[in-house]
Amino acid sequence: MASPLRQRAFRRLFLGRTLSLVGDAVIPAALALALLRATGSVSSLALVLGCAMVPKLLLLPVGGVVADRLDSRTVAVGTDLVRCAMQLLVGLQLLRSEPSIGLIAAAEVVGGAASAFATPAMSPLLIGTVAAEDRQRANSLLGTAGSVARLGGPALAGLLIWAAGPGCAFLLDAATFAASALLLSSLRVAHVPPPKRSLRADLLEGWAEVRSRDWYWTSLIAHGIWNLTAAVLMVLGPAVAVRSLGGEGIWVAVLQSGSVGVLVGALLAGRVRVRRPVVAGNLAAGLYALPLAALAVPAPAPVVITAYGVAMAGLGFLGPVWETTVQNTIPEHALARVVSYDWLMSLGAMPLGYLLAPVAAGAWGTGTTLTVSALLVGGACAATVAVPGVRRFVVAGEEHRAAPVRRSRAEPVTEEAH
């Protein structure tokens, strides 16, 4: 099969997205070191991270409505420009001897809000530039680019911080958003807006599309549980590695194996076609039970490192397969809203995991908490196979592309529902 990169429109989309991913991969390390240098307090870092996450969670459904109503290219370009301006502001603040934490937090609020509109727009943008038969390879290429960016981002951040200071990392991120906006502005994406109606009616219609497909909403539950248990592992895993497996270097090796695993999984997704993608994707996600169980014992360090790499390969495979399935199945006029609910459940589950992990470990012990997490994620992902819609979902032409939405007479999705 010809690579989607042969298509001019996708090349521009791919290059713009890749530049943004590289810039974003630099930011976590640069932000942490910059704020610790400036304040010496982890509470400042927690504040800024929260300022970015909370508006994104609150506004994701609204972002889905806007991305469906407007041209996805316009939304993507606009949000890239907003995020460019905010990262530029943060970078300039960090170049000062006494940066304003208040201004940095405010910039992260605006940037997080922009992300809530940019994230749902990505799928409509891709289906507007790539034919259905090429989308899995296109999603695989984007997933691979993200994996490479995550692998190289910390090293690039370290080089920038050593050479010019953390503020330059944010200036680089601003430049990548500007370049992405320039590349995306030249795209021509067909768009048929939905009928004009209230925000509530649009939100309800998007939820109706989710609710009408048991393969979709049950998978979202499994994905939410995956993210919850991933947060548990991120909280408890470092302590296990330091206390029982040999120190901080082991935890770094675990994380690096995960980055490699995601890359391998994304590459595999570009070459393998599965007839039952929802079954395959959820079973691949269930591999996350392996590192949780290995840390619960705890198993020897090489076993834990390998288990985490395999689990993250499952995630790397799930991403392109799931995104392609959704893009080829959900009606285009509601795609961004449906995707926004997906992201909302996934991102919303992680703070809950961060909160519950230390509480559960204090009450029952680290080993028990990790064991329960392993059973939870493995059982949830495997249980999706028992769902009738999951078992029946078979890739065969376009038979699933525009499945009708079943609506209750008691809950009409119309202007009058408002």
BARO-713971 format. One record per residue (C-alpha): chain; x, y, z. Coordinates in steps of 0.5 Angstrom, whole numbers, plus 500, padded with zeros to 3 digits. Example, Ala and Ser with C-alpha at 12.3 -4.5 7.8 and 13.67 -1.06 7.14 Angstrom:
<rs>
<r><chain>A</chain><x>525</x><y>491</y><z>516</z></r>
<r><chain>A</chain><x>527</x><y>498</y><z>514</z></r>
</rs>
This chain:
<rs>
<r><chain>A</chain><x>500</x><y>500</y><z>500</z></r>
<r><chain>A</chain><x>502</x><y>507</y><z>498</z></r>
<r><chain>A</chain><x>504</x><y>511</y><z>504</z></r>
<r><chain>A</chain><x>499</x><y>517</y><z>506</z></r>
<r><chain>A</chain><x>506</x><y>521</y><z>506</z></r>
<r><chain>A</chain><x>505</x><y>521</y><z>499</z></r>
<r><chain>A</chain><x>499</x><y>526</y><z>499</z></r>
<r><chain>A</chain><x>501</x><y>533</y><z>500</z></r>
<r><chain>A</chain><x>495</x><y>535</y><z>505</z></r>
<r><chain>A</chain><x>497</x><y>529</y><z>510</z></r>
<r><chain>A</chain><x>505</x><y>531</y><z>509</z></r>
<r><chain>A</chain><x>503</x><y>538</y><z>512</z></r>
<r><chain>A</chain><x>499</x><y>535</y><z>517</z></r>
<r><chain>A</chain><x>504</x><y>530</y><z>519</z></r>
<r><chain>A</chain><x>510</x><y>535</y><z>519</z></r>
<r><chain>A</chain><x>505</x><y>541</y><z>523</z></r>
<r><chain>A</chain><x>503</x><y>535</y><z>528</z></r>
<r><chain>A</chain><x>510</x><y>533</y><z>529</z></r>
<r><chain>A</chain><x>513</x><y>539</y><z>530</z></r>
<r><chain>A</chain><x>508</x><y>541</y><z>536</z></r>
<r><chain>A</chain><x>509</x><y>534</y><z>539</z></r>
<r><chain>A</chain><x>517</x><y>535</y><z>539</z></r>
<r><chain>A</chain><x>516</x><y>542</y><z>542</z></r>
<r><chain>A</chain><x>511</x><y>539</y><z>547</z></r>
<r><chain>A</chain><x>516</x><y>533</y><z>549</z></r>
<r><chain>A</chain><x>521</x><y>538</y><z>552</z></r>
<r><chain>A</chain><x>516</x><y>542</y><z>556</z></r>
<r><chain>A</chain><x>515</x><y>537</y><z>562</z></r>
<r><chain>A</chain><x>522</x><y>537</y><z>564</z></r>
<r><chain>A</chain><x>523</x><y>544</y><z>563</z></r>
<r><chain>A</chain><x>517</x><y>547</y><z>567</z></r>
<r><chain>A</chain><x>519</x><y>543</y><z>573</z></r>
<r><chain>A</chain><x>526</x><y>545</y><z>573</z></r>
<r><chain>A</chain><x>524</x><y>552</y><z>571</z></r>
<r><chain>A</chain><x>519</x><y>553</y><z>577</z></r>
<r><chain>A</chain><x>524</x><y>549</y><z>582</z></r>
<r><chain>A</chain><x>530</x><y>554</y><z>580</z></r>
<r><chain>A</chain><x>525</x><y>560</y><z>581</z></r>
<r><chain>A</chain><x>521</x><y>558</y><z>587</z></r>
<r><chain>A</chain><x>524</x><y>552</y><z>590</z></r>
<r><chain>A</chain><x>517</x><y>549</y><z>591</z></r>
<r><chain>A</chain><x>514</x><y>543</y><z>589</z></r>
<r><chain>A</chain><x>507</x><y>547</y><z>590</z></r>
<r><chain>A</chain><x>508</x><y>552</y><z>585</z></r>
<r><chain>A</chain><x>509</x><y>546</y><z>580</z></r>
<r><chain>A</chain><x>503</x><y>543</y><z>582</z></r>
<r><chain>A</chain><x>499</x><y>549</y><z>581</z></r>
<r><chain>A</chain><x>501</x><y>551</y><z>574</z></r>
<r><chain>A</chain><x>500</x><y>543</y><z>572</z></r>
<r><chain>A</chain><x>493</x><y>544</y><z>575</z></r>
<r><chain>A</chain><x>492</x><y>551</y><z>572</z></r>
<r><chain>A</chain><x>493</x><y>547</y><z>565</z></r>
<r><chain>A</chain><x>489</x><y>541</y><z>566</z></r>
<r><chain>A</chain><x>483</x><y>543</y><z>570</z></r>
<r><chain>A</chain><x>480</x><y>548</y><z>564</z></r>
<r><chain>A</chain><x>482</x><y>542</y><z>559</z></r>
<r><chain>A</chain><x>478</x><y>537</y><z>563</z></r>
<r><chain>A</chain><x>472</x><y>542</y><z>564</z></r>
<r><chain>A</chain><x>472</x><y>545</y><z>557</z></r>
<r><chain>A</chain><x>473</x><y>539</y><z>553</z></r>
<r><chain>A</chain><x>466</x><y>537</y><z>551</z></r>
<r><chain>A</chain><x>465</x><y>545</y><z>549</z></r>
<r><chain>A</chain><x>471</x><y>544</y><z>545</z></r>
<r><chain>A</chain><x>468</x><y>538</y><z>541</z></r>
<r><chain>A</chain><x>462</x><y>542</y><z>540</z></r>
<r><chain>A</chain><x>466</x><y>548</y><z>537</z></r>
<r><chain>A</chain><x>470</x><y>543</y><z>532</z></r>
<r><chain>A</chain><x>464</x><y>540</y><z>529</z></r>
<r><chain>A</chain><x>460</x><y>547</y><z>528</z></r>
<r><chain>A</chain><x>466</x><y>550</y><z>525</z></r>
<r><chain>A</chain><x>472</x><y>548</y><z>520</z></r>
<r><chain>A</chain><x>477</x><y>543</y><z>524</z></r>
<r><chain>A</chain><x>482</x><y>547</y><z>520</z></r>
<r><chain>A</chain><x>480</x><y>554</y><z>523</z></r>
<r><chain>A</chain><x>480</x><y>551</y><z>530</z></r>
<r><chain>A</chain><x>487</x><y>547</y><z>529</z></r>
<r><chain>A</chain><x>490</x><y>554</y><z>527</z></r>
<r><chain>A</chain><x>487</x><y>558</y><z>532</z></r>
<r><chain>A</chain><x>488</x><y>554</y><z>538</z></r>
<r><chain>A</chain><x>496</x><y>553</y><z>535</z></r>
<r><chain>A</chain><x>496</x><y>561</y><z>535</z></r>
<r><chain>A</chain><x>493</x><y>562</y><z>542</z></r>
<r><chain>A</chain><x>498</x><y>556</y><z>545</z></r>
<r><chain>A</chain><x>504</x><y>559</y><z>541</z></r>
<r><chain>A</chain><x>502</x><y>566</y><z>544</z></r>
<r><chain>A</chain><x>502</x><y>563</y><z>551</z></r>
<r><chain>A</chain><x>508</x><y>559</y><z>551</z></r>
<r><chain>A</chain><x>512</x><y>565</y><z>548</z></r>
<r><chain>A</chain><x>509</x><y>569</y><z>554</z></r>
<r><chain>A</chain><x>512</x><y>563</y><z>559</z></r>
<r><chain>A</chain><x>518</x><y>563</y><z>556</z></r>
<r><chain>A</chain><x>519</x><y>571</y><z>556</z></r>
<r><chain>A</chain><x>517</x><y>570</y><z>564</z></r>
<r><chain>A</chain><x>523</x><y>565</y><z>565</z></r>
<r><chain>A</chain><x>528</x><y>569</y><z>562</z></r>
<r><chain>A</chain><x>527</x><y>574</y><z>567</z></r>
<r><chain>A</chain><x>531</x><y>574</y><z>574</z></r>
<r><chain>A</chain><x>524</x><y>574</y><z>577</z></r>
<r><chain>A</chain><x>519</x><y>570</y><z>573</z></r>
<r><chain>A</chain><x>512</x><y>572</y><z>575</z></r>
<r><chain>A</chain><x>508</x><y>565</y><z>577</z></r>
<r><chain>A</chain><x>502</x><y>568</y><z>577</z></r>
<r><chain>A</chain><x>503</x><y>570</y><z>570</z></r>
<r><chain>A</chain><x>505</x><y>563</y><z>568</z></r>
<r><chain>A</chain><x>499</x><y>560</y><z>571</z></r>
<r><chain>A</chain><x>495</x><y>564</y><z>567</z></r>
<r><chain>A</chain><x>498</x><y>563</y><z>561</z></r>
<r><chain>A</chain><x>497</x><y>555</y><z>563</z></r>
<r><chain>A</chain><x>490</x><y>556</y><z>564</z></r>
<r><chain>A</chain><x>489</x><y>559</y><z>557</z></r>
<r><chain>A</chain><x>493</x><y>554</y><z>554</z></r>
<r><chain>A</chain><x>490</x><y>549</y><z>557</z></r>
<r><chain>A</chain><x>483</x><y>552</y><z>555</z></r>
<r><chain>A</chain><x>486</x><y>552</y><z>548</z></r>
<r><chain>A</chain><x>488</x><y>545</y><z>548</z></r>
<r><chain>A</chain><x>481</x><y>543</y><z>550</z></r>
<r><chain>A</chain><x>479</x><y>546</y><z>543</z></r>
<r><chain>A</chain><x>485</x><y>543</y><z>539</z></r>
<r><chain>A</chain><x>484</x><y>536</y><z>541</z></r>
<r><chain>A</chain><x>477</x><y>534</y><z>539</z></r>
<r><chain>A</chain><x>479</x><y>538</y><z>532</z></r>
<r><chain>A</chain><x>485</x><y>533</y><z>530</z></r>
<r><chain>A</chain><x>480</x><y>527</y><z>528</z></r>
<r><chain>A</chain><x>476</x><y>531</y><z>523</z></r>
<r><chain>A</chain><x>482</x><y>534</y><z>521</z></r>
<r><chain>A</chain><x>485</x><y>527</y><z>519</z></r>
<r><chain>A</chain><x>479</x><y>525</y><z>516</z></r>
<r><chain>A</chain><x>478</x><y>531</y><z>512</z></r>
<r><chain>A</chain><x>485</x><y>530</y><z>509</z></r>
<r><chain>A</chain><x>486</x><y>522</y><z>509</z></r>
<r><chain>A</chain><x>482</x><y>517</y><z>505</z></r>
<r><chain>A</chain><x>479</x><y>511</y><z>510</z></r>
<r><chain>A</chain><x>483</x><y>506</y><z>507</z></r>
<r><chain>A</chain><x>489</x><y>510</y><z>509</z></r>
<r><chain>A</chain><x>487</x><y>512</y><z>516</z></r>
<r><chain>A</chain><x>490</x><y>507</y><z>520</z></r>
<r><chain>A</chain><x>497</x><y>508</y><z>517</z></r>
<r><chain>A</chain><x>496</x><y>515</y><z>518</z></r>
<r><chain>A</chain><x>494</x><y>514</y><z>525</z></r>
<r><chain>A</chain><x>500</x><y>510</y><z>526</z></r>
<r><chain>A</chain><x>505</x><y>515</y><z>523</z></r>
<r><chain>A</chain><x>502</x><y>520</y><z>528</z></r>
<r><chain>A</chain><x>503</x><y>515</y><z>533</z></r>
<r><chain>A</chain><x>510</x><y>514</y><z>531</z></r>
<r><chain>A</chain><x>512</x><y>521</y><z>531</z></r>
<r><chain>A</chain><x>509</x><y>522</y><z>538</z></r>
<r><chain>A</chain><x>513</x><y>516</y><z>541</z></r>
<r><chain>A</chain><x>520</x><y>519</y><z>538</z></r>
<r><chain>A</chain><x>518</x><y>526</y><z>540</z></r>
<r><chain>A</chain><x>517</x><y>523</y><z>547</z></r>
<r><chain>A</chain><x>524</x><y>519</y><z>547</z></r>
<r><chain>A</chain><x>528</x><y>525</y><z>545</z></r>
<r><chain>A</chain><x>524</x><y>530</y><z>548</z></r>
<r><chain>A</chain><x>527</x><y>530</y><z>555</z></r>
<r><chain>A</chain><x>534</x><y>530</y><z>552</z></r>
<r><chain>A</chain><x>533</x><y>536</y><z>548</z></r>
<r><chain>A</chain><x>530</x><y>539</y><z>554</z></r>
<r><chain>A</chain><x>536</x><y>538</y><z>558</z></r>
<r><chain>A</chain><x>541</x><y>540</y><z>552</z></r>
<r><chain>A</chain><x>537</x><y>547</y><z>552</z></r>
<r><chain>A</chain><x>537</x><y>548</y><z>559</z></r>
<r><chain>A</chain><x>544</x><y>547</y><z>559</z></r>
<r><chain>A</chain><x>546</x><y>551</y><z>553</z></r>
<r><chain>A</chain><x>541</x><y>557</y><z>554</z></r>
<r><chain>A</chain><x>536</x><y>556</y><z>560</z></r>
<r><chain>A</chain><x>529</x><y>553</y><z>561</z></r>
<r><chain>A</chain><x>526</x><y>559</y><z>558</z></r>
<r><chain>A</chain><x>529</x><y>557</y><z>551</z></r>
<r><chain>A</chain><x>525</x><y>551</y><z>551</z></r>
<r><chain>A</chain><x>518</x><y>555</y><z>552</z></r>
<r><chain>A</chain><x>521</x><y>559</y><z>546</z></r>
<r><chain>A</chain><x>522</x><y>553</y><z>542</z></r>
<r><chain>A</chain><x>515</x><y>550</y><z>543</z></r>
<r><chain>A</chain><x>512</x><y>557</y><z>541</z></r>
<r><chain>A</chain><x>516</x><y>556</y><z>535</z></r>
<r><chain>A</chain><x>513</x><y>549</y><z>533</z></r>
<r><chain>A</chain><x>506</x><y>552</y><z>534</z></r>
<r><chain>A</chain><x>507</x><y>558</y><z>530</z></r>
<r><chain>A</chain><x>510</x><y>553</y><z>524</z></r>
<r><chain>A</chain><x>504</x><y>548</y><z>525</z></r>
<r><chain>A</chain><x>499</x><y>554</y><z>524</z></r>
<r><chain>A</chain><x>503</x><y>556</y><z>518</z></r>
<r><chain>A</chain><x>503</x><y>549</y><z>515</z></r>
<r><chain>A</chain><x>495</x><y>547</y><z>517</z></r>
<r><chain>A</chain><x>493</x><y>554</y><z>514</z></r>
<r><chain>A</chain><x>494</x><y>552</y><z>507</z></r>
<r><chain>A</chain><x>490</x><y>545</y><z>508</z></r>
<r><chain>A</chain><x>483</x><y>545</y><z>505</z></r>
<r><chain>A</chain><x>478</x><y>541</y><z>509</z></r>
<r><chain>A</chain><x>471</x><y>539</y><z>507</z></r>
<r><chain>A</chain><x>466</x><y>541</y><z>512</z></r>
<r><chain>A</chain><x>459</x><y>540</y><z>513</z></r>
<r><chain>A</chain><x>456</x><y>544</y><z>519</z></r>
<r><chain>A</chain><x>451</x><y>541</y><z>523</z></r>
<r><chain>A</chain><x>444</x><y>545</y><z>524</z></r>
<r><chain>A</chain><x>444</x><y>551</y><z>528</z></r>
<r><chain>A</chain><x>441</x><y>549</y><z>535</z></r>
<r><chain>A</chain><x>443</x><y>550</y><z>543</z></r>
<r><chain>A</chain><x>450</x><y>548</y><z>546</z></r>
<r><chain>A</chain><x>446</x><y>543</y><z>550</z></r>
<r><chain>A</chain><x>442</x><y>540</y><z>544</z></r>
<r><chain>A</chain><x>449</x><y>539</y><z>541</z></r>
<r><chain>A</chain><x>452</x><y>536</y><z>547</z></r>
<r><chain>A</chain><x>446</x><y>531</y><z>548</z></r>
<r><chain>A</chain><x>447</x><y>529</y><z>541</z></r>
<r><chain>A</chain><x>454</x><y>528</y><z>542</z></r>
<r><chain>A</chain><x>453</x><y>524</y><z>548</z></r>
<r><chain>A</chain><x>447</x><y>520</y><z>544</z></r>
<r><chain>A</chain><x>452</x><y>518</y><z>539</z></r>
<r><chain>A</chain><x>456</x><y>515</y><z>544</z></r>
<r><chain>A</chain><x>451</x><y>512</y><z>548</z></r>
<r><chain>A</chain><x>448</x><y>508</y><z>542</z></r>
<r><chain>A</chain><x>454</x><y>504</y><z>541</z></r>
<r><chain>A</chain><x>455</x><y>499</y><z>546</z></r>
<r><chain>A</chain><x>462</x><y>497</y><z>543</z></r>
<r><chain>A</chain><x>464</x><y>505</y><z>544</z></r>
<r><chain>A</chain><x>462</x><y>506</y><z>551</z></r>
<r><chain>A</chain><x>464</x><y>500</y><z>554</z></r>
<r><chain>A</chain><x>471</x><y>501</y><z>551</z></r>
<r><chain>A</chain><x>471</x><y>508</y><z>554</z></r>
<r><chain>A</chain><x>470</x><y>505</y><z>561</z></r>
<r><chain>A</chain><x>476</x><y>500</y><z>560</z></r>
<r><chain>A</chain><x>480</x><y>506</y><z>557</z></r>
<r><chain>A</chain><x>478</x><y>510</y><z>563</z></r>
<r><chain>A</chain><x>480</x><y>504</y><z>568</z></r>
<r><chain>A</chain><x>487</x><y>504</y><z>564</z></r>
<r><chain>A</chain><x>488</x><y>511</y><z>566</z></r>
<r><chain>A</chain><x>486</x><y>510</y><z>573</z></r>
<r><chain>A</chain><x>491</x><y>504</y><z>574</z></r>
<r><chain>A</chain><x>496</x><y>508</y><z>570</z></r>
<r><chain>A</chain><x>496</x><y>514</y><z>575</z></r>
<r><chain>A</chain><x>497</x><y>509</y><z>581</z></r>
<r><chain>A</chain><x>503</x><y>506</y><z>577</z></r>
<r><chain>A</chain><x>506</x><y>512</y><z>576</z></r>
<r><chain>A</chain><x>505</x><y>514</y><z>584</z></r>
<r><chain>A</chain><x>507</x><y>507</y><z>587</z></r>
<r><chain>A</chain><x>512</x><y>505</y><z>582</z></r>
<r><chain>A</chain><x>518</x><y>509</y><z>583</z></r>
<r><chain>A</chain><x>518</x><y>508</y><z>591</z></r>
<r><chain>A</chain><x>518</x><y>500</y><z>589</z></r>
<r><chain>A</chain><x>523</x><y>501</y><z>584</z></r>
<r><chain>A</chain><x>528</x><y>505</y><z>589</z></r>
<r><chain>A</chain><x>526</x><y>501</y><z>595</z></r>
<r><chain>A</chain><x>526</x><y>494</y><z>592</z></r>
<r><chain>A</chain><x>529</x><y>494</y><z>585</z></r>
<r><chain>A</chain><x>536</x><y>497</y><z>585</z></r>
<r><chain>A</chain><x>534</x><y>505</y><z>586</z></r>
<r><chain>A</chain><x>532</x><y>511</y><z>581</z></r>
<r><chain>A</chain><x>536</x><y>508</y><z>575</z></r>
<r><chain>A</chain><x>531</x><y>502</y><z>575</z></r>
<r><chain>A</chain><x>525</x><y>507</y><z>575</z></r>
<r><chain>A</chain><x>528</x><y>511</y><z>569</z></r>
<r><chain>A</chain><x>530</x><y>504</y><z>565</z></r>
<r><chain>A</chain><x>522</x><y>502</y><z>566</z></r>
<r><chain>A</chain><x>520</x><y>509</y><z>563</z></r>
<r><chain>A</chain><x>525</x><y>508</y><z>557</z></r>
<r><chain>A</chain><x>522</x><y>501</y><z>556</z></r>
<r><chain>A</chain><x>515</x><y>504</y><z>556</z></r>
<r><chain>A</chain><x>517</x><y>509</y><z>551</z></r>
<r><chain>A</chain><x>520</x><y>504</y><z>546</z></r>
<r><chain>A</chain><x>514</x><y>500</y><z>547</z></r>
<r><chain>A</chain><x>510</x><y>505</y><z>545</z></r>
<r><chain>A</chain><x>514</x><y>506</y><z>539</z></r>
<r><chain>A</chain><x>514</x><y>499</y><z>537</z></r>
<r><chain>A</chain><x>506</x><y>498</y><z>538</z></r>
<r><chain>A</chain><x>505</x><y>504</y><z>534</z></r>
<r><chain>A</chain><x>509</x><y>502</y><z>528</z></r>
<r><chain>A</chain><x>506</x><y>495</y><z>529</z></r>
<r><chain>A</chain><x>499</x><y>498</y><z>528</z></r>
<r><chain>A</chain><x>501</x><y>501</y><z>521</z></r>
<r><chain>A</chain><x>503</x><y>494</y><z>518</z></r>
<r><chain>A</chain><x>497</x><y>490</y><z>521</z></r>
<r><chain>A</chain><x>490</x><y>490</y><z>519</z></r>
<r><chain>A</chain><x>486</x><y>486</y><z>525</z></r>
<r><chain>A</chain><x>479</x><y>484</y><z>523</z></r>
<r><chain>A</chain><x>476</x><y>485</y><z>530</z></r>
<r><chain>A</chain><x>479</x><y>492</y><z>532</z></r>
<r><chain>A</chain><x>475</x><y>493</y><z>538</z></r>
<r><chain>A</chain><x>477</x><y>486</y><z>541</z></r>
<r><chain>A</chain><x>484</x><y>487</y><z>539</z></r>
<r><chain>A</chain><x>485</x><y>494</y><z>542</z></r>
<r><chain>A</chain><x>482</x><y>493</y><z>548</z></r>
<r><chain>A</chain><x>486</x><y>486</y><z>549</z></r>
<r><chain>A</chain><x>492</x><y>490</y><z>548</z></r>
<r><chain>A</chain><x>490</x><y>495</y><z>553</z></r>
<r><chain>A</chain><x>489</x><y>489</y><z>558</z></r>
<r><chain>A</chain><x>497</x><y>488</y><z>558</z></r>
<r><chain>A</chain><x>498</x><y>494</y><z>563</z></r>
<r><chain>A</chain><x>496</x><y>488</y><z>568</z></r>
<r><chain>A</chain><x>503</x><y>485</y><z>567</z></r>
<r><chain>A</chain><x>507</x><y>491</y><z>570</z></r>
<r><chain>A</chain><x>502</x><y>492</y><z>575</z></r>
<r><chain>A</chain><x>503</x><y>485</y><z>577</z></r>
<r><chain>A</chain><x>510</x><y>485</y><z>577</z></r>
<r><chain>A</chain><x>511</x><y>491</y><z>581</z></r>
<r><chain>A</chain><x>506</x><y>488</y><z>586</z></r>
<r><chain>A</chain><x>511</x><y>482</y><z>588</z></r>
<r><chain>A</chain><x>516</x><y>485</y><z>586</z></r>
<r><chain>A</chain><x>519</x><y>481</y><z>581</z></r>
<r><chain>A</chain><x>526</x><y>482</y><z>579</z></r>
<r><chain>A</chain><x>528</x><y>489</y><z>575</z></r>
<r><chain>A</chain><x>529</x><y>486</y><z>568</z></r>
<r><chain>A</chain><x>522</x><y>483</y><z>569</z></r>
<r><chain>A</chain><x>519</x><y>489</y><z>571</z></r>
<r><chain>A</chain><x>522</x><y>493</y><z>565</z></r>
<r><chain>A</chain><x>520</x><y>488</y><z>560</z></r>
<r><chain>A</chain><x>513</x><y>488</y><z>563</z></r>
<r><chain>A</chain><x>512</x><y>495</y><z>562</z></r>
<r><chain>A</chain><x>515</x><y>495</y><z>555</z></r>
<r><chain>A</chain><x>510</x><y>490</y><z>553</z></r>
<r><chain>A</chain><x>504</x><y>494</y><z>556</z></r>
<r><chain>A</chain><x>506</x><y>500</y><z>553</z></r>
<r><chain>A</chain><x>507</x><y>497</y><z>546</z></r>
<r><chain>A</chain><x>500</x><y>495</y><z>547</z></r>
<r><chain>A</chain><x>498</x><y>502</y><z>548</z></r>
<r><chain>A</chain><x>502</x><y>504</y><z>542</z></r>
<r><chain>A</chain><x>498</x><y>499</y><z>538</z></r>
<r><chain>A</chain><x>491</x><y>501</y><z>541</z></r>
<r><chain>A</chain><x>492</x><y>508</y><z>539</z></r>
<r><chain>A</chain><x>492</x><y>508</y><z>532</z></r>
<r><chain>A</chain><x>487</x><y>502</y><z>531</z></r>
<r><chain>A</chain><x>482</x><y>505</y><z>536</z></r>
<r><chain>A</chain><x>483</x><y>512</y><z>533</z></r>
<r><chain>A</chain><x>482</x><y>509</y><z>526</z></r>
<r><chain>A</chain><x>476</x><y>505</y><z>528</z></r>
<r><chain>A</chain><x>472</x><y>511</y><z>531</z></r>
<r><chain>A</chain><x>474</x><y>516</y><z>525</z></r>
<r><chain>A</chain><x>471</x><y>511</y><z>520</z></r>
<r><chain>A</chain><x>465</x><y>509</y><z>524</z></r>
<r><chain>A</chain><x>462</x><y>515</y><z>527</z></r>
<r><chain>A</chain><x>458</x><y>520</y><z>523</z></r>
<r><chain>A</chain><x>463</x><y>526</y><z>521</z></r>
<r><chain>A</chain><x>458</x><y>531</y><z>523</z></r>
<r><chain>A</chain><x>459</x><y>529</y><z>531</z></r>
<r><chain>A</chain><x>466</x><y>526</y><z>531</z></r>
<r><chain>A</chain><x>469</x><y>532</y><z>535</z></r>
<r><chain>A</chain><x>464</x><y>531</y><z>540</z></r>
<r><chain>A</chain><x>464</x><y>524</y><z>541</z></r>
<r><chain>A</chain><x>472</x><y>524</y><z>541</z></r>
<r><chain>A</chain><x>471</x><y>530</y><z>546</z></r>
<r><chain>A</chain><x>468</x><y>525</y><z>551</z></r>
<r><chain>A</chain><x>473</x><y>520</y><z>550</z></r>
<r><chain>A</chain><x>478</x><y>524</y><z>552</z></r>
<r><chain>A</chain><x>474</x><y>527</y><z>558</z></r>
<r><chain>A</chain><x>474</x><y>520</y><z>561</z></r>
<r><chain>A</chain><x>481</x><y>518</y><z>560</z></r>
<r><chain>A</chain><x>484</x><y>525</y><z>562</z></r>
<r><chain>A</chain><x>479</x><y>525</y><z>568</z></r>
<r><chain>A</chain><x>481</x><y>518</y><z>571</z></r>
<r><chain>A</chain><x>488</x><y>520</y><z>572</z></r>
<r><chain>A</chain><x>487</x><y>525</y><z>577</z></r>
<r><chain>A</chain><x>483</x><y>520</y><z>581</z></r>
<r><chain>A</chain><x>488</x><y>515</y><z>581</z></r>
<r><chain>A</chain><x>493</x><y>520</y><z>583</z></r>
<r><chain>A</chain><x>489</x><y>522</y><z>589</z></r>
<r><chain>A</chain><x>487</x><y>514</y><z>591</z></r>
<r><chain>A</chain><x>494</x><y>511</y><z>590</z></r>
<r><chain>A</chain><x>497</x><y>514</y><z>596</z></r>
<r><chain>A</chain><x>490</x><y>513</y><z>600</z></r>
<r><chain>A</chain><x>490</x><y>506</y><z>598</z></r>
<r><chain>A</chain><x>497</x><y>504</y><z>599</z></r>
<r><chain>A</chain><x>497</x><y>507</y><z>606</z></r>
<r><chain>A</chain><x>490</x><y>503</y><z>608</z></r>
<r><chain>A</chain><x>492</x><y>496</y><z>605</z></r>
<r><chain>A</chain><x>499</x><y>496</y><z>603</z></r>
<r><chain>A</chain><x>503</x><y>498</y><z>596</z></r>
<r><chain>A</chain><x>503</x><y>490</y><z>594</z></r>
<r><chain>A</chain><x>495</x><y>490</y><z>595</z></r>
<r><chain>A</chain><x>494</x><y>496</y><z>591</z></r>
<r><chain>A</chain><x>498</x><y>494</y><z>585</z></r>
<r><chain>A</chain><x>495</x><y>487</y><z>585</z></r>
<r><chain>A</chain><x>488</x><y>490</y><z>585</z></r>
<r><chain>A</chain><x>490</x><y>495</y><z>580</z></r>
<r><chain>A</chain><x>492</x><y>489</y><z>576</z></r>
<r><chain>A</chain><x>486</x><y>485</y><z>576</z></r>
<r><chain>A</chain><x>482</x><y>491</y><z>575</z></r>
<r><chain>A</chain><x>485</x><y>493</y><z>569</z></r>
<r><chain>A</chain><x>486</x><y>486</y><z>566</z></r>
<r><chain>A</chain><x>479</x><y>484</y><z>568</z></r>
<r><chain>A</chain><x>476</x><y>491</y><z>565</z></r>
<r><chain>A</chain><x>479</x><y>490</y><z>558</z></r>
<r><chain>A</chain><x>478</x><y>483</y><z>558</z></r>
<r><chain>A</chain><x>471</x><y>484</y><z>559</z></r>
<r><chain>A</chain><x>469</x><y>488</y><z>553</z></r>
<r><chain>A</chain><x>470</x><y>482</y><z>549</z></r>
<r><chain>A</chain><x>463</x><y>479</y><z>552</z></r>
<r><chain>A</chain><x>460</x><y>486</y><z>550</z></r>
<r><chain>A</chain><x>455</x><y>484</y><z>544</z></r>
<r><chain>A</chain><x>457</x><y>490</y><z>540</z></r>
<r><chain>A</chain><x>464</x><y>489</y><z>541</z></r>
<r><chain>A</chain><x>464</x><y>481</y><z>539</z></r>
<r><chain>A</chain><x>460</x><y>483</y><z>532</z></r>
<r><chain>A</chain><x>464</x><y>489</y><z>530</z></r>
<r><chain>A</chain><x>468</x><y>487</y><z>524</z></r>
<r><chain>A</chain><x>472</x><y>491</y><z>519</z></r>
<r><chain>A</chain><x>468</x><y>490</y><z>513</z></r>
<r><chain>A</chain><x>468</x><y>495</y><z>508</z></r>
<r><chain>A</chain><x>463</x><y>501</y><z>511</z></r>
<r><chain>A</chain><x>458</x><y>497</y><z>514</z></r>
<r><chain>A</chain><x>459</x><y>501</y><z>521</z></r>
<r><chain>A</chain><x>461</x><y>508</y><z>518</z></r>
<r><chain>A</chain><x>454</x><y>511</y><z>519</z></r>
<r><chain>A</chain><x>450</x><y>507</y><z>524</z></r>
<r><chain>A</chain><x>444</x><y>510</y><z>526</z></r>
<r><chain>A</chain><x>443</x><y>513</y><z>533</z></r>
<r><chain>A</chain><x>437</x><y>510</y><z>537</z></r>
<r><chain>A</chain><x>434</x><y>516</y><z>541</z></r>
<r><chain>A</chain><x>429</x><y>515</y><z>547</z></r>
<r><chain>A</chain><x>422</x><y>519</y><z>545</z></r>
<r><chain>A</chain><x>423</x><y>522</y><z>552</z></r>
<r><chain>A</chain><x>430</x><y>525</y><z>551</z></r>
<r><chain>A</chain><x>429</x><y>528</y><z>544</z></r>
<r><chain>A</chain><x>436</x><y>531</y><z>541</z></r>
<r><chain>A</chain><x>432</x><y>538</y><z>538</z></r>
<r><chain>A</chain><x>432</x><y>545</y><z>540</z></r>
<r><chain>A</chain><x>426</x><y>544</y><z>544</z></r>
<r><chain>A</chain><x>430</x><y>539</y><z>549</z></r>
<r><chain>A</chain><x>433</x><y>546</y><z>551</z></r>
</rs>
